[in-house]
């Protein structure tokens, strides 16, 4: 499933994206990470889990928790 994001504005190299279709809030993304965009453009984005990255972050969180608890 994809979500549509409207480029609401660009402020100091940061694109402020407003999701459509029931999503709320806003996303801020460096313009350099997007294809050339301008205010008013509509982007289609999809998201998928990354199991390897998820495991890496979980491992780092566990390591930090153990350090904080003195284990």
C-alpha positions in Angstrom: 0.0 0.0 0.0 1.3 3.5 -0.8 0.5 6.8 0.8 0.3 10.1 -1.1 2.4 13.0 0.3 1.9 16.6 -0.8 4.9 18.9 -0.7 3.4 21.7 1.3 6.5 23.9 1.5 10.2 23.9 1.4 12.0 25.6 4.2 15.8 26.0 4.2 16.3 22.8 2.2 13.7 20.8 4.1 10.5 19.6 2.4 7.5 19.6 4.6 5.3 16.7 3.4 1.6 16.4 4.3 0.2 12.8 4.1 -3.2 12.3 2.4 -5.8 9.6 2.8 -6.5 9.5 6.5 -2.9 9.9 7.8 -2.2 12.9 10.0 0.8 15.0 10.9 3.7 16.0 8.7 7.0 14.6 7.6 10.1 16.6 7.2 12.7 15.4 4.7 15.8 16.9 3.3 15.1 17.9 -0.3 18.4 16.3 -1.3 16.9 12.9 -0.5 13.9 13.4 -2.9 13.8 13.6 -6.7 13.7 17.2 -7.8 10.4 18.5 -6.2 8.7 21.7 -5.8 5.8 23.0 -3.6 2.5 21.4 -4.6 4.1 18.2 -6.0 2.4 15.0 -4.9 4.7 12.0 -4.0 3.8 8.4 -3.7 5.6 6.5 -0.9 5.4 3.0 0.3 7.0 1.6 3.5 8.1 -2.0 4.2 9.8 -3.5 7.3 13.5 -4.1 7.1 14.2 -7.2 9.3 17.9 -6.8 9.4 17.8 -3.1 10.4 15.1 -3.9 13.0 17.3 -6.5 14.5 20.3 -4.2 14.6 18.3 -1.5 16.4 16.9 -4.0 18.9 20.3 -5.3 19.6 21.7 -1.8 20.2 18.7 -1.0 22.5 19.3 -4.2 24.5 23.1 -3.3 24.8 22.3 0.2 26.0 19.7 -1.1 28.5 22.2 -3.6 29.9 24.8 -0.8 30.2 22.3 1.5 32.0 21.3 -1.3 34.4 25.0 -2.2 35.1 24.7 -5.8 33.8 
